[in-house]
Amino acid sequence: MDDADDLFRIRSDINVNKYLGRDRNMLIDETIANINIVEEGINNEEGIRWGITLKPSARIIGSIGFWKLKKEHSRAEVGYDLHPDYWNKGIMQEAMKVVLDFGFQKMNLHSVEANTDKDNLASHKVLTNNGFVKEAHFKENYYYNGMFIDSVIYSLINPYDKK
């Protein structure tokens, strides 16, 4: 809860939410509710999320983590966001590498999925730079804000697997 103000700054930004298919937070209470959902998911071992900071500050500038954890398939979906003040600086690239290493080496995931908006080219670049492969392009499969939106699915198989 100590990070609620920082997370609200991110989740309320119109540019952050442009490609996420979710309404931006208009009230801090919405961000607090999201924090509670994330904490519940961690407690139930359904996911995990980290705040992204720039040393030496403890201020959260973004977040990244796994959700939709499917233990029986050793698979999870990665999700992330970053405040626009920090875009195009390699921060998400660095965070993605650390989180993927954790997922594959500590959580023993076999594969990680990412679901992106077809127009989110920056996200596509982060994924492909980390070895993800485009597996699917679903046409108008997601309805949000009065429109049907395409989804592009990327996947990465655990590079540490010996199989």
N, C-alpha and C positions, 0 to 999 in steps of 0.2 A: 504493500500500500504506500510505502515511502516514495515510490516512483510514479504514483498516479498522475501528478501534474505533468511530468515529462511525457508519459504515455498519452495523456489527453492532448498534448501539443501535437503529437504525431497522428493520433487517430482522428483528430478534428480537422486536419489539413486536407483541403479539397484535392490537392495534387497527389497525396499519398493514396487516397482512396479511388482515384480515377480508374484504375484497372482491377480493383479488388472485388467489385460486385457486392459491395456492402455500403450502407449509409455511414457517413462520417459521424463521429460522436459530436453531439451538440451540447451535451451536459457532462460534467465530470462524473456524475453518477453512472452514466453509460460506460465510461472507462472503468470505473470501479467494479461494475457488474462483469465486465470482460476479465478483469484481473481475477475475480472470484471463480469464473469459469476455468481459467487457465490453472489456478491453484487446485481446483477440484480435479481437473484432468491429471495433474502431477500426482496428487494424492491417490488417485485411482489407477495410476500407471497407464494412462491412456495417451499421454503426451508429455512434452517438456518444452519450455521456452526460456530463452535467455534475453536479457537486455544487452544492447550494444552501447558501449561507452568509448570515449577517447581518453586515454591516460593523460594526466592523472585524475581527471574529473570522474565523478560518479554519476554525472547526468546522463540519462538514457537518451540516445539519439535514434534508436531503432530497436527492433527485436527480431529474433529468429528462433525457430524451433520446429519440433516434430509434433504432428497431430494425426488423427486418423490412424493411430498405431494399430496394426493388425498383427498381433503376436503370433497367431497361427501361421502367418505367411512371412514373418520376419520382415515386414514392410511398413513404411510410414510415409506420410506426405510432409514435405518441408514447406514452411511458410515463413515469410519475412516481410518487413517493412522498414523504411528508413526515412527520416525527415529530409525534405528536399534540400535543405542547406548543406547536406552531406552527400548528395548524389554525385556520381562521376568522379569519385576520389579513391575508388578501389576498396572502400570500407566493406561493402557487402560481399565482395569477392573474398576478402580475408576472413570475414565471419563465416561464410559458407564453407570454406575449406575446413575450419576448425570444427564446425558443427557436423559436417559429414564424417570427419575422422572420428568424432565422438560416437556418432550413430553406428558406424561400421565396426569400430574397435571395442567400444564399451557396451553398446546396446545389442551388438551382434545382429544388426540388420543385414538382410540379404540384398534388399533394394530400397531405393528412395524414389518417390514420385513427386512431381511438381505440376500443379495445374495453373496455367497462366492465361491471361487474356491474349488474344491473337495480336493485338496492337502494342503489347508491352515489350517492346524491343530490348529495353535495358535489362529486363528480367530474363529474356531469352539468352542474352549475351552472358549474364552471370552463370546461368545454367550450363550453357555449352562450354564456357571457359572452365567449368568444373567437371567436364566429362559426361554430362547428361546428353541423352540422345532423344530427339523428338520421336515420339511413338504414335501420336494420334492428333488429329485436328477434327474436333467435333463441331459441326456446323449448327449454330443457333441452338445449343443444348442447354443454355442457362438463361433464365428470364429474370431480368433486373431492371427496375426503373422504367417500365413500359417498353422494354426492348428485349429481343432475343440476342444473346451474345455467343460468339464462338469461344471454345476453350481449346487450348493447345496443351497436350500432356507430354511431359518429359520424364525420363526415367534414368536411373543410374544403378547398375549392379555393383555390389560390393567389390571394389578392386583388390581387396585383401584376401578374398576367397581363393582358395587353392584349386577349386574345382574346375 
